Amino acid sequence: MISIKTEKKLRKREKMADLTLNALGKKCPMPILMTKKELKKMSPGQTLELIVDDKGALKDVPALIHKTGDIILETKDDGEQITFMIQKA
């Protein structure tokens, strides 16, 4: 059972993205190109939630973020889709 305090923290985390990028159905390299484009528009400290279903993103997104110097705050893979929470550095 989750405590009320923990549940509130989880809800707060879920809502922390400044921008959500839905790349479901897009195959490599589209999710990467879309992510790169959006990150260029963002200010330091802002967060981007990227939602993809291309398993290649598990390798490609961290490689992109390593290049850009931004930060992956969280990665969730539920088997059907992958969600990355990325913070602009």
C-alpha positions as CSV (number, residue, x, y, z in Angstrom):
1,M,0.0,0.0,0.0
2,I,1.3,3.4,-0.9
3,S,1.2,6.1,1.7
4,I,-0.6,9.4,0.9
5,K,2.7,11.3,1.1
6,T,4.3,9.0,-1.4
7,E,1.2,9.1,-3.7
8,K,1.4,12.9,-3.7
9,K,5.1,12.9,-4.6
10,L,4.3,10.5,-7.5
11,R,1.5,12.7,-8.8
12,K,3.8,15.7,-8.6
13,R,6.5,13.9,-10.5
14,E,4.1,12.8,-13.2
15,K,3.1,16.5,-13.8
16,M,6.6,17.9,-13.9
17,A,7.1,17.9,-17.7
18,D,7.0,21.3,-19.3
19,L,6.5,19.7,-22.7
20,T,5.3,16.3,-23.9
21,L,6.5,14.9,-27.2
22,N,4.4,11.9,-28.5
23,A,6.5,9.9,-30.9
24,L,4.4,6.8,-30.8
25,G,4.4,5.0,-34.2
26,K,7.5,6.8,-35.3
27,K,10.5,4.7,-36.2
28,C,14.2,5.6,-36.0
29,P,15.5,8.2,-36.6
30,M,12.3,10.3,-36.3
31,P,12.0,10.2,-32.4
32,I,15.6,11.3,-32.1
33,L,15.3,14.1,-34.7
34,M,12.0,15.3,-33.0
35,T,13.6,15.2,-29.6
36,K,16.7,17.1,-30.7
37,K,14.5,19.8,-32.3
38,E,12.4,20.3,-29.2
39,L,15.4,20.4,-26.9
40,K,16.9,23.2,-28.9
41,K,13.8,25.3,-28.3
42,M,13.8,24.7,-24.5
43,S,15.4,26.7,-21.7
44,P,17.8,25.2,-19.1
45,G,15.9,23.5,-16.4
46,Q,12.8,22.7,-18.5
47,T,11.7,19.1,-18.8
48,L,10.6,17.1,-21.8
49,E,8.5,14.0,-21.6
50,L,9.2,11.8,-24.6
51,I,6.9,8.9,-25.3
52,V,8.0,6.3,-27.9
53,D,7.2,2.7,-28.9
54,D,10.4,2.1,-30.9
55,K,12.6,-0.2,-28.8
56,G,15.7,1.3,-30.5
57,A,15.0,4.4,-28.5
58,L,16.4,2.7,-25.4
59,K,19.8,3.0,-26.9
60,D,19.4,6.0,-29.2
61,V,17.9,8.5,-26.7
62,P,20.6,8.1,-24.1
63,A,23.2,8.4,-26.9
64,L,21.6,11.7,-28.0
65,I,21.3,13.0,-24.4
66,H,25.0,12.2,-23.8
67,K,25.9,14.3,-26.9
68,T,23.7,17.2,-26.0
69,G,24.7,17.3,-22.3
70,D,21.1,17.2,-21.2
71,I,19.9,14.9,-18.4
72,I,17.6,11.8,-18.4
73,L,15.7,12.1,-15.2
74,E,13.7,8.9,-15.6
75,T,13.1,6.1,-18.1
76,K,10.0,3.9,-17.9
77,D,9.4,0.9,-20.2
78,D,6.0,-0.8,-19.7
79,G,6.5,-3.2,-22.6
80,E,4.3,-1.3,-25.0
81,Q,5.8,2.2,-24.7
82,I,8.8,3.9,-23.3
83,T,8.7,7.2,-21.5
84,F,11.8,9.3,-21.0
85,M,11.8,12.4,-18.7
86,I,14.6,14.7,-20.0
87,Q,15.8,17.9,-18.4
88,K,17.4,20.5,-20.5
89,A,20.9,21.4,-19.2
